[in-house]
């Protein structure tokens, strides 16, 4: 079960923040982002009659009395208390089941009463709960007035309400044996919309935000582990088909970063403000950035073709002495200088294991031969000089890879 709390709103307004809009919405009188096969009032804590008592067609639904009752509480509060303090009394939440799961109306009422109690609402708060029966997804909308009908017209606290909502939904799941919804620690603390979660449950594919989060987090962790810079971060992201765009100030320096994946672009502050903004990456996570390199960094970020990445050569070094078993090693290098340095290092390390001192030079590669031939003389002991031939065979092939 998913428990979602919508943004709070003011009452006595014509916009989406007031009780008028919210109540008309849950009773199906305004545009929805999903099909509704049926609407039923599950329960309420107000005196107004059920707006659906005459039917569910728009011309038979009577929401005005209920809207007036909800608004009247704020009017009484304003008349009784001499205060100009702005309040947000409109509370709107939703409890949604996974596709294929169903509760009876009596079970839904029990779940709603448990939920509103866990959220701190009492008999002094007016609320109404309406079931939307989609083709394959049941969910209930709850609209409540945070103002209590008592002498102080006190407000129901919204402290830690997200955590309390998840805990309450978990209790309801346990009570009715429902499928467990993922906790924030399982989704990188990313807010997932109802529609995204529905699509994920239907297709079995992780929500888009979570897939993008995983890629950015992986690139960030690898860059941090290597004490890398923004160039490395951008390349690691590109390897996962995630591309970055920078927002710059008048001085031409980055003030923000956005991530593009599968044609969608999300700003770092909207993806994960605590870690994925440009400032957090460079100041908090320790990814190095040199302001003098902004032009080169933008060029690096503009690259889109993964096929144009650097080619990495994987080399196989076979060391063979006469009448001895050969030793085969493998390593990679992108430049000839790296190749030669690696060769010398490997040979020096191997010979040192046997107490052998060697002097050698790399000969020119012979035409048509896929290896370099090295010839070396060494002394196995100070008092005995012995000359041997050793062939070092470099067998190499190209492997397309990305940095």
C-alpha positions in Angstrom: 0.0 0.0 0.0 1.2 3.5 -0.8 0.3 6.4 1.5 0.7 9.8 -0.2 0.0 13.2 1.4 -0.7 16.0 -1.1 0.5 19.5 -0.7 -1.4 21.4 1.9 -3.7 24.3 0.8 -5.7 27.2 2.1 -9.4 27.0 2.5 -12.0 29.6 1.3 -10.2 29.9 -2.1 -11.2 29.2 -5.6 -7.9 27.6 -6.6 -6.6 24.1 -6.0 -5.7 24.9 -2.4 -9.2 25.2 -1.1 -11.8 22.6 0.1 -14.0 23.3 -2.9 -11.4 22.0 -5.3 -10.4 19.1 -3.2 -13.9 17.8 -2.4 -15.1 18.3 -6.0 -11.9 16.4 -7.1 -12.4 13.3 -4.9 -16.0 13.1 -5.9 -15.0 13.0 -9.6 -16.3 16.4 -10.6 -13.0 17.7 -12.0 -10.5 16.3 -14.4 -8.5 13.2 -13.3 -5.3 11.7 -14.5 -6.8 8.2 -14.5 -10.0 6.5 -15.5 -12.6 5.9 -12.7 -14.9 3.0 -13.1 -16.8 3.8 -9.9 -16.8 6.1 -6.9 -18.1 5.3 -3.4 -18.1 7.3 -0.2 -16.3 5.0 2.4 -16.8 7.2 5.5 -17.0 10.7 6.8 -16.9 12.7 10.1 -19.2 15.5 9.1 -23.0 16.3 9.3 -23.5 16.8 5.5 -25.3 14.1 3.6 -23.4 11.8 1.2 -23.0 13.8 -2.0 -23.4 10.5 -3.9 -26.8 9.6 -2.4 -28.7 10.5 -5.6 -26.2 8.9 -8.0 -22.7 9.3 -9.5 -23.4 11.3 -12.6 -22.2 14.9 -12.4 -25.7 16.4 -12.4 -26.7 14.3 -9.3 -23.6 14.8 -7.1 -24.2 17.4 -4.4 -21.0 18.6 -2.9 -21.9 22.2 -2.0 -23.3 21.4 1.5 -20.1 19.5 2.4 -17.9 22.2 1.1 -19.8 24.8 3.1 -19.5 22.7 6.3 -15.7 22.3 5.9 -15.2 26.0 5.2 -17.4 27.0 8.1 -14.8 25.8 10.6 -12.3 28.3 9.4 -14.8 31.1 9.4 -15.7 30.3 13.1 -12.0 30.2 13.9 -11.5 33.6 12.3 -14.4 35.1 14.2 -13.3 33.6 17.6 -9.6 34.2 17.5 -8.0 37.6 17.1 -5.1 36.5 14.9 -3.7 37.1 11.5 -1.6 33.9 11.5 -1.8 32.2 8.1 -2.9 28.6 8.4 -3.2 25.7 5.9 -6.2 23.7 7.0 -6.8 21.6 3.9 -5.3 18.1 4.3 -5.5 15.7 1.4 -4.1 12.2 1.4 -4.5 9.0 -0.6 -4.1 5.3 0.2 -3.5 3.1 -2.8 -3.4 -0.7 -3.2 -1.2 -2.6 -5.6 -2.9 -3.8 -8.9 -4.9 -6.9 -8.2 -5.5 -6.2 -4.5 -8.9 -5.3 -3.2 -10.5 -4.4 0.1 -14.2 -4.4 0.9 -15.9 -1.2 1.9 -15.9 -2.2 5.5 -12.2 -3.0 5.4 -11.5 0.3 3.7 -13.4 2.1 6.4 -11.3 0.3 9.1 -8.1 1.2 7.2 -9.1 4.9 6.8 -10.1 5.3 10.5 -6.8 3.7 11.5 -4.9 6.0 9.2 -6.5 9.3 10.2 -6.1 8.4 13.9 -2.4 7.6 13.3 -2.1 11.0 11.6 -3.4 12.8 14.7 -7.0 13.5 13.7 -9.8 13.0 16.2 -13.6 13.3 16.4 -13.1 17.1 16.5 -11.7 17.1 12.9 -14.0 16.8 9.9 -13.0 14.4 7.2 -14.4 12.4 4.3 -13.0 9.4 2.4 -14.0 8.4 -1.1 -13.0 5.2 -3.0 -11.9 5.4 -6.6 -12.2 2.0 -8.3 -9.8 2.1 -11.3 -9.8 -0.8 -13.8 -7.0 -2.5 -11.8 -6.2 -0.2 -8.9 -8.2 0.6 -5.9 -7.4 3.8 -3.9 -9.1 6.0 -1.4 -8.8 9.8 -1.2 -9.2 11.4 2.2 -9.8 15.1 2.7 -9.8 16.5 6.3 -9.9 19.8 8.1 -6.8 20.3 10.3 -8.7 22.8 12.4 -10.3 21.1 15.4 -13.8 22.1 16.6 -12.7 23.0 20.1 -12.4 26.2 22.1 -8.9 26.9 20.9 -9.6 25.8 17.3 -6.2 24.1 17.5 -4.5 22.6 14.4 -3.6 19.0 14.0 0.1 18.7 14.0 1.9 17.9 10.8 5.2 17.1 12.5 6.8 14.0 11.1 3.6 13.3 9.1 5.5 11.6 6.3 7.1 9.1 8.6 3.8 8.5 10.5 2.0 8.0 7.2 4.5 5.3 6.1 4.2 3.6 9.5 0.4 3.7 9.4 0.3 2.3 5.9 2.7 -0.5 7.1 0.3 -1.4 9.9 -2.6 -1.5 7.4 -0.6 -3.8 5.2 0.0 -6.2 8.1 -3.6 -6.1 9.2 -5.0 -7.1 5.8 -2.0 -9.0 4.4 -1.3 -6.5 1.7 1.8 -6.3 -0.5 4.5 -4.2 1.2 5.4 -0.9 -0.5 9.2 0.0 -0.6 10.4 2.4 2.2 12.4 5.5 1.3 15.7 3.9 2.3 15.0 1.3 -0.4 14.4 4.0 -3.0 17.2 6.5 -2.2 14.7 8.7 -0.5 13.2 9.8 -3.8 9.6 10.8 -4.0 7.8 8.5 -6.5 4.5 9.6 -7.9 1.4 7.4 -7.8 1.4 7.1 -11.6 5.1 6.0 -11.6 4.5 3.4 -8.9 1.5 2.1 -10.8 3.4 1.8 -14.0 6.3 0.1 -12.2 4.0 -2.5 -10.7 2.4 -3.2 -14.0 5.5 -3.6 -16.0 8.0 -4.8 -13.4 10.4 -2.0 -14.5 11.8 0.2 -11.7 10.5 3.8 -11.8 12.4 6.2 -14.0 13.7 8.3 -11.2 15.1 5.3 -9.3 16.9 4.1 -12.5 18.4 7.5 -13.0 19.3 7.8 -9.3 21.2 4.5 -9.4 23.3 5.6 -12.4 24.2 9.0 -11.0 24.9 7.5 -7.6 27.2 4.8 -9.1 29.2 7.4 -11.1 29.5 9.7 -8.1 30.7 6.8 -5.8 33.3 5.7 -8.4 34.5 9.2 -8.9 34.8 9.8 -5.2 36.6 6.5 -4.6 39.2 7.4 -7.3 39.5 11.0 -5.9 38.4 12.1 -9.4 37.1 15.3 -10.9 34.1 16.5 -12.9 35.6 15.2 -16.1 35.7 11.6 -14.7 32.1 12.0 -13.3 30.8 13.1 -16.7 32.6 10.2 -18.5 31.3 7.6 -16.1 27.7 9.0 -16.5 28.1 8.9 -20.3 29.1 5.3 -20.1 25.7 4.7 -18.6 23.9 6.8 -21.2 23.4 9.7 -18.8 24.4 13.1 -20.1 24.8 16.3 -18.1 24.0 20.0 -18.8 25.2 22.9 -16.8 23.4 26.1 -15.8 25.9 29.0 -15.6 26.0 32.4 -14.0 27.1 35.7 -15.6 30.8 34.8 -15.0 30.3 31.6 -17.0 30.7 29.3 -14.0 28.3 26.4 -13.2 25.5 27.1 -10.7 23.5 24.0 -11.5 23.6 20.6 -13.2 20.9 18.6 -14.9 20.9 14.9 -15.9 19.5 13.7 -19.2 18.5 10.0 -19.5 16.3 8.4 -22.1 15.2 11.8 -23.5 14.2 13.2 -20.1 16.0 15.9 -18.3 15.9 16.3 -14.5 17.7 19.0 -12.5 20.0 17.8 -9.7 18.0 19.7 -7.1 14.8 17.8 -8.2 16.5 14.5 -8.5 18.3 14.5 -5.1 18.9 17.9 -3.7 21.0 16.6 -0.8 23.7 15.2 -3.0 23.3 15.7 -6.8 23.4 19.5 -7.2 26.6 21.0 -8.6 27.4 22.6 -5.3 26.9 19.4 -3.3 29.0 17.3 -5.8 32.0 19.7 -5.6 31.8 20.9 -2.1 30.2 18.1 -0.1 31.1 15.0 -2.1 34.6 16.2 -2.9 34.5 15.9 -6.7 37.2 18.2 -8.0 36.4 21.1 -10.3 38.8 23.7 -11.7 37.0 26.9 -12.8 39.6 27.3 -15.5 38.4 24.1 -17.3 34.8 25.1 -17.8 35.1 25.2 -21.6 36.7 21.8 -21.8 34.2 20.4 -19.3 31.3 21.7 -21.5 32.9 20.1 -24.5 33.2 16.8 -22.6 29.6 17.0 -21.5 28.4 17.7 -25.0 29.7 14.4 -26.3 26.9 11.9 -27.0 28.3 9.2 -29.2 29.6 6.3 -27.0 31.2 4.8 -30.1 33.7 7.6 -30.3 35.1 6.9 -26.9 38.7 6.1 -26.4 39.9 2.6 -27.4 41.6 0.5 -24.8 44.1 -2.1 -25.8 44.3 -5.3 -23.8 47.8 -6.7 -24.1 48.9 -10.3 -23.4 52.5 -10.7 -22.4 54.0 -14.1 -22.7 57.4 -14.6 -21.2 59.1 -17.8 -22.5 62.6 -19.1 -21.7 64.1 -22.1 -23.4 63.0 -25.4 -21.8 60.9 -23.5 -19.3 57.2 -23.1 -18.9 55.9 -19.8 -20.2 54.3 -17.1 -18.0 51.3 -15.2 -19.4 50.2 -11.8 -18.1 47.6 -9.4 -19.3 47.3 -5.6 -18.9 45.7 -2.6 -20.6 47.1 0.7 -21.9 45.8 3.5 -24.0 49.1 5.1 -25.1 52.4 3.7 -26.4 54.2 5.4 -23.5 52.0 3.6 -21.0 52.7 0.4 -22.8 56.5 0.7 -22.7 56.4 1.8 -19.0 54.2 -1.1 -18.1 56.4 -3.6 -20.0 59.5 -2.4 -18.1 57.7 -2.6 -14.8 56.4 -6.1 -15.3 59.8 -7.4 -16.5 61.7 -5.8 -13.6 59.2 -7.2 -11.1 59.4 -10.7 -12.5 63.2 -10.8 -12.7 63.5 -9.3 -9.2 61.6 -12.4 -7.8 64.6 -14.5 -8.9 67.3 -12.1 -7.9 68.1 -11.4 -11.5 69.4 -8.1 -12.8 68.7 -7.4 -16.4 69.6 -4.7 -19.0 67.6 -4.7 -22.2 66.3 -2.5 -24.9 63.1 -2.7 -27.0 63.9 -3.6 -30.6 61.9 -2.3 -33.5 58.8 -4.2 -34.3 59.4 -6.5 -37.3 57.1 -6.1 -40.3 54.1 -8.4 -40.2 54.8 -9.7 -36.7 52.2 -9.1 -33.9 54.7 -9.0 -31.1 57.8 -7.2 -29.9 60.9 -9.3 -29.5 63.2 -8.5 -26.6 66.7 -10.0 -26.1 68.4 -9.8 -22.7 71.5 -11.0 -20.9 71.6 -11.5 -17.2 73.8 -12.8 -14.4 72.3 -15.4 -12.2 75.1 -15.2 -9.6 78.1 -12.9 -9.2 80.7 -15.6 -9.7 79.1 -17.3 -12.7 78.4 -15.6 -15.9 75.9 -17.2 -18.3 74.2 -15.9 -21.4 70.7 -17.0 -22.4 68.2 -15.9 -25.0 64.8 -15.0 -23.8 61.9 -14.1 -26.2 59.3 -11.8 -24.9 56.2 -12.1 -27.0 53.6 -9.4 -27.0 50.4 -10.7 -28.4 47.9 -7.9 -28.6 44.3 -7.5 -29.8 41.9 -4.5 -29.7 38.9 -4.4 -27.5 36.3 -1.7 -27.9 35.7 -0.3 -24.5 34.9 3.0 -22.8 36.7 4.9 -20.1 
